[in-house]
Amino acid sequence: MSQYTNKHEDAHCAWCGRDISTNNRGRKRKYCSQSCRQRTYEARHNLIQQGLSPDCVVLTQSDTDAIIDRIFQARCAAEDLLTAISEGATSEELQEIATEVVALSREAERIR
């Protein structure tokens, strides 16, 4: 029996990280707009001109710090969830904390 794959899964722009709505037909979109597609091309072209690999990611110190902060926030929320479970929190409280963990984790995935 073949497995049906859900084509409505969460998709994110490869440049800015925004959510992209998907449909059941055609190829999955990589970018939310032509502008993001162009920015990706320019960044890749600049890396090649500088002799770097096209799959390199170059981040400023402030971008790196922001990513570290978002990961820390997601970890703290996950620790809060574990604490709530061990303290016997209600299912509503656990649902609220779990929703926050998911939101912070999605934000932590964003590079730009």
N, C-alpha and C positions, 0 to 999 in steps of 0.2 A: 504494500500500500504506500502510495506516495504521500509525502508530508506537504501540507499547504503552508506556505510562508506568508506571514503578515506583511503586506507591502505598506501598511499604514504605520510602521514603526517610526520612532523619533529619528529625524534626520536633522543635521546641523550643517550650516554653511562652513565650507572648508577654510574660508578666510576670516569671517567675523564671528562665527559660532552661533548666529541666530538660528532659531528653529525654522525648518523648511517644511511646508506642507507637501505631502506626497500623494500620488494617486496610483491607481492600479495599472495604469498603462505606461509603456515607455520606460526609458532608462531613468534611474534614480538621479535627481539633481544633486550637484555638488556645491552650487553657489546659490545664494538667495537673490542675487541680482547680477546684471552685467558688470556693474561697477566692481563688485567683489571678485568676479572672474578676471577683470582687467588688473586689479591690484595684485592678484596671485601671479599673473603672467609677468608683471613688472618686477615683482620681488624675485621670482625665479630667474628672470633675465639678468637682474643686477647681481645675483649670486654667481651666475655663470661668468659674467664679465670680471668679477673679482677672483675667479679661480676656485670658488667654493662649490661643493656638491649641490645640485639643485634641490636635494631633499634636506638641506641644512635649515635649521630654524635659528634666526638671529634675534635675540631679545635684548632690550635695554635693561639696565639694572632695576628700574622702576617696574617694568613688566614682570621681571623675575620675582621681585618682592611681592607684587600683587598676586601672582600665582601661588606663592608660598603661603600668603595670608588666606587665600580661598581654600587651600588644602587644609590648613590648620582649623579653619572654621568648620569644615565638613567633618574633620576628625573629632572636634569637640562635640558637635551635634550627635555623632555616632556614640561617643562616650556617654552623653546625656541619655541616649536611648537605652544603653546597657544598664545605667544606673536606675532608670525608671522601671525597667523589667525586673531588676533585683529587688526593688522596693515595692513591687506589686501594684504598679500603676494600672489604671483602668484602660480598657481597650481604646476608648476615645483619646485619652492622653497619649497612649502609644502611637495611635494613628497620626496625631498632630505632630509628634516628634519625628516619626518616620517620614512624614511629608516634608518636614524641614530638612532632614538628612538628604532626601532625594534632590530637593531644590538646591541645597548648598553643593552637593556633588556635581550636579549639572553645571552650576556656575564655575566650579573648580576645573571642569573640563575645558573651559574656554581659554584659549591661549592669548588672543588679542582682545 
